[in-house]
């Protein structure tokens, strides 16, 4: 029996969003700007209702640190 995990579900959605929104060629890193990632993640987390604002902010701060090392771009491997 598997338990539904809202964070894993959200991260799966974010992976798909990166693959859809990237300008990288198919099979590439699927990078998107941090601002886009942050907007989408915050929106999806807020409508999910099971991920707190504090958890969202902490997660995005970690992602931002990684993105800053890659010219402001979020890569799927960052999460």
N, C-alpha and C positions, 0 to 999 in steps of 0.2 A: 504494500500500500504506500503510495507516495503522497506527500503533503504538498499542497499548493503553496508556493512561496512567492509573495507579491514582488519582492526585489528581483528574483530570478526572472519572473515574467516581464518586469519592466526592462531589465537589462537585455532580454531577448528582443523586445520591441525596439530598444535603442540600437541594437546591432543591425536590425533590419532597416531602421531609419538611416543609419550611416551608409549602408549599402545602396539605398535608394537615392540619397541626397548627395553622395560624393561626386566629385568631378574626376576622380581617379578612374583609370581604365578598369574594366572588369577583371577581377582577380587581384587588384591592387590593394592598398592599405585601407581603402574606404574611409579616408580622412574627411572630417567636416570641421568647420570653425567652432571653437569653443562656445561662442555666443549662440549659435544654432543648437548645439548639443544641450547647453544649459537651459535654453528656453523650452525645448521639447521635453527634457527630463523633468524639469520643474512642473510643467503642465501635466504630464502623465502621472507623476507622483501625486499631485494635488487631487486629480480626479480619482485615483486609486483609493485614497483615503486611509490606507494602512501603513503608509510610510510617512513618518513625522517630518515637519519642516526642518527640525534640527538634523535629522538623518540626511535629508536632502541636501542641506547646506554643507554638511561635513563631507558627503560624497563628492559634491561638485567642487569643493575646495581642493580635494585630492586630485580630481581630474584636471582642474585648472593648472596645478603645479606640473603635471605631466605635459599638458598641452603647451605650456610656456617653453618647454624644451624642444618643441616641434613647431615653432613659428605660429603658435596659437591654434594649432590643429589637434583635434581629438582623433586618436586611432582606436580601433576596436580593442586592441590589446591593452589599452589603458584601463579597461573595465572588465 
